[in-house]
Amino acid sequence: MAVALAAEAADFAGLAKYGMFGALGHQEYLRRAEQQLRVLQGQGLEVHLRVLEAGDFEDYCAAVGLDPRTAAARVAYAGDPELAGEPFVYAGERLAELLPVLLDDHRARVRMSVACAALLDALGDDLAGQARMAAVMQYVTSVYLALAEGAGEGCHLLTLRCHGPEDGEELTSAVDVCVEGGRLHPAGRDTEAFCVTLAAGVASGGAGALLLHGDPSSARPSEAPSAGPSARSSAGPSAGPSADPEASAAGPPEGAPPGPVADRAPAAPGPLGPLVRGWALADGRLRPMTAHEVFDELADDAERGLPFPPGVVPRPGFPLPGFRETGEGGGPLG
């Protein structure tokens, strides 16, 4: 059985005009919904939850020709198979604790649905397209595992943005990667969304950037590097014989944009802040960024409204698995 919940007050207010909730306020609606869910679960029914979004619900009703004021429309929307991923199963939790998890899960499923549509557009859904999709998903899985292995112990953050080669829609995704005792924590919905989003960028021959933000709690005192020529970057002069040329701890890379973003770059001497490594996606292929490019990408993110990590240490990306060519053409898949 599928149930759609107006989890957020703004959606509840936007849907109240259809007479869905009578005279109930949002909190009383949620209290009654929890009672009903527990009754259904107590009867042995498997209940699948999804978020009832006002704008999305109205678009859905317009697309399928349903009156949003009817119970039939809400039932159909709750069971809509177009939302990607396995259903969110209710297990008797209190809604006060469950709603943040449900909302996070819903946002990941929306990102995954958008990325799946882009992936299908790039590959097609015939037999040849399905074979290419399997190859792409195998590749992005190997990339994800390599990123987790390279990140090491702790909880790290992967962020991804990409778009198609011809001004396609920008796709974004983020996922926490946690490694403890050498073991990668089980993947969740965010991991699925990340892998599908990367697959869409690879399959479409797209462009973008992937950043690995190291666990901030893993910051450690400055240490002399054992870096060879391969670790050198274009990030400006070192702070002295013991400075890490890869980390650019003396300040922002040479040519970094002036202003508040550059002012927040790491200074020396002092402890190393969180490490950030990066990879550029170009023509559907990933390549390691230099430390300079990583800093520039962080600065671009700040201009887009994302927080600039305080004390960040840009580092080059490490090598990732390559994609095995299967065709000719603009992207990796032809």
N, C-alpha and C positions, 0 to 999 in steps of 0.2 A: 504494500500500500504506500502511495506517495502523498506527502503533505508539504505544501509550500507555506513558509512562515514569513510574515512581515517582521524581520528581525530588527530593522532599524527604524527609528522614530520618523525619519523623513519619508521613507517608503510608506509607512503606516498612514501618515497624514495625506500623502498623495493618492492613496487608494481609498481613503474614507469617503470620498465623493461618490463612489460607486455603491455605497450602502453595505459594504462587506461586514463591517464590525458593529453596526447598530450605534448605540450610545457609549460603547466601551472606549476607555482610554488605552494607550499603548501598553502600560504596565498590567492593567487588568486583563487585556487581551492575551498577553504572554502567560499570565498566571493560569487562565482557563485553558490555553493551548497546552501547557505542561500537564495539567490534569488529564486532558483528553489523550495526549500522547501516552501517558503512563497506563491509562485504561487499555488502549489498543495494544501496547506492548505486553501488558499483563494477560491479555487474551491470546497471546502466542503469535500475534501478527508481526511480521517484519516491516518496520516503518522506515521509509526512505524520505529524508528531509532535503529540501532545497530552499534557497532564499527567494522570497517573493519581492521582486524589485518593481517599483511602480512603472518606470519607463519601459523596461523590458517586457513586462506583462502587457502593457498597452500595445507595444509593437507586435507582440505575439498574437494577441487577439485580432489586430488589424490584418495580419498576414494570413491567418487561418479562418477569418470570418466569424469570430465568436464575439458575443456581447460580453464585455468585461464585468457587467453587473450580475452575471449568472454564475451559479455554482459550477455548472459544466465547464465554464472557462477556467476557473481556478483548478479544477480537477485535471483538466487537460494540460494546463501549464505545469502543474506539479509533476506530471509524468512525462513531460516532454523529453524525448530521447536525444535531442540535438545537443544537450549539454554534455561535453566530453567527460570521460572518466567513470569509474565505478561509483555507484550511488553512496550517499552518506547515510549510514544506518544508525537509527536511534537505539540506544541501549539503556534507557531509563535515567539518563543524566538530568540534573537540574539545568534548566534553560539558562540561568544566570551564568553558569560555568560553561555551558555548551555553545552559546551564541557566538562568542569570539572565535571559537574553533570552526564553527559552521561558516561564518563569514570569510575567514581565511581560506577555507576549503573552496567556497563558492568562487572567490576571486581567482584562485588557481585554476578552477575548472573553466571559468570564462576565458582566461588567457590561453588555456590549452585548446579550447574550442576555436578561438580565432587563429591560433597557430596551426591547428589541424586543417582548417579551411585553406590557409596559405600553402600548406604542404601538399594537399590534394591538388590545388591549382597548379603547382609546380610539376607534379609527377603524374597526375592522372590517376584514375581508379581502375584501369584495365589490368590485365595480368602482368604486363610489362611494368606498369606503374607500381604495382604491389611488390614486385621483385626489387625495383629500385628503392622503394620505401624501406623494405627490410634491410637493404644494404646501408642506407643512410642511418636508420635507427641503431644498427649494430655499431656503426662508426661513432655516433654521438654518445652511445653508452661507453665505448672505450675511452672517449675523451673525458667524460665525466669521472670515470674511475681513475684515469691518469691525473686529473686535477686533484682529486681527493688524496691520492697517494703523494703527490708533490706538495700538497698543503701541509701534511703531517698532523701531529696531535693538536687537538683543540677544535673549537667550533668556528668555522670560517664562513664568509659570505661570498657567493658567486653572483655577479650581476651581468646581465646580457641585454644588449639592444641590437637589433638588426632590422634591415628592410631590404626589399627586393631591388634588383639591379636598375629598374626604371622607375625610380621614385615611388616604390611600393609602400604600403602601409608599414609604419614602424611597429615592430613587436618588441616587447620588453618582458623580462622575467628575472626573478631573483630566488635564490634557494640557500638555506643554511646547510653546510657540509660539516658534519661532526665526526671526528675520528677519536676514539678512545681506546687505549691499549692496542693500537694497531688495527682496530676493527672499525669499519665504517658503519655508522648508525643506519638502520633500515630506511629506505627511501620512502617518501610520502608523496602527497599530491603535488607539492611544489617542485619536487624532483622531476615528476612526469612532465609538468608544464615547462620546466627548463629544457629538458631534452627535446620535447616536441618543438619548442621555439627555436632551438639551435638547429634542429633538423630542417625546419622551414627555411632558415637562412642559408644553410648549406645547399639544399636542394634547388633553391631558386637562384643560386649564384649571387647571393646578396652580400651586403656590406654591413659592418657594424663593429662592435667592440665587446670583449668579454674581460671582466676584471675579477681577480681573486683577492678579496680583502682578508688578510690574515687575522686570526683571533687576537683582539686587542690585549687580552690577558697574557699573551705570550711575549709581549714586549720585554726586551732584556737589555742589559747594559751594552754600550758600544764595545765592539770586539774587533780585533785585527782580522782582515779578510784573508782568505786563501784563494783569492780570485786570480785567474789567469786571463789571457787575452780575450777569451770567449765571454768573460763576465763584464768586460768594459762596456760602458754606455756613453752616450753623448751628453751626459748630465752635468758637465761642467767640471772645474778643477776639484781635486781632493782637498781635504782639510789638513793633510799632513801625511807622514809616512804610514800612520796607523789607520787613516780614514778608509772607509769602504767605498771604492769607486762605483760599485754596483748600487749601493744604497743612496748615494748622493746626500749624505747626512749634512753636508755643509750648507745646504739651502736648496732652493728650487733649481731645476735644470737651467742651463744657460738659455736665454731667450724666453724664459717663462713669463707669462703675462703679468704686468704690474698690477698692484692693487691688493685688496684684502685676501684674495686667494693665494697669491704669491707670499704674502706676509705670514700665512699660516703654514708654510712649508717647514720641514724639520730643520732645526738649527744644531750646530755642533759647538762645543762638545755636549754630551748628555746621552740619556738612554735612547735607544732606538724605539720609535713608535711602531704602530701597526704597519706591517709590510703589505704592499699592494702590488701584485703582478698583473700583467695584461697581455692580451692577444688581440690582434686585429683580424677581422673577418673581411676578406676582399675576394670578389668573384667566387664566393662560396668556400673559400679556403682559409683556415686559421694559420696565422704565423705569429711568433712571439713579438711583442712590442719591445722597444727600448725603454729604459727608465724615463727618458725625456717624453716619449709618446704616452707612457702611463700617466705622468704628471699632467700632460695636456688634456688627456681624456678626463681625468678627475676635475680639472678646471672647467672643461666643457660641461660636465655633469653639474657643477656648482652654478654655472650660468643657466642651466635648465631648472634650477631650483632645488637640487639635491644637496645635502650637507657635505661640506668638504671635510674629510676625516682629519681631526687635529693631530699634528705631529706625524703625519703619514710619511712613510719611506717608500718612494716608488722603486720598484725593481723590474728588471726585464722578465718576460715570461720564459718559462722553461719549455723544452721541446715537447710537443704533443704527438699522438699517433697521426699518421697521414691517412688521407682518404684514397682508397684504391680506385683508380679510374675505371669507369665502366662505359664510357662513351665519349663522343666528341661534341664540342659546342661551347657555349658561353660559360656554363657552370660545370661543376664536377661531374654531373650526370649527363651532360649533353643536352 
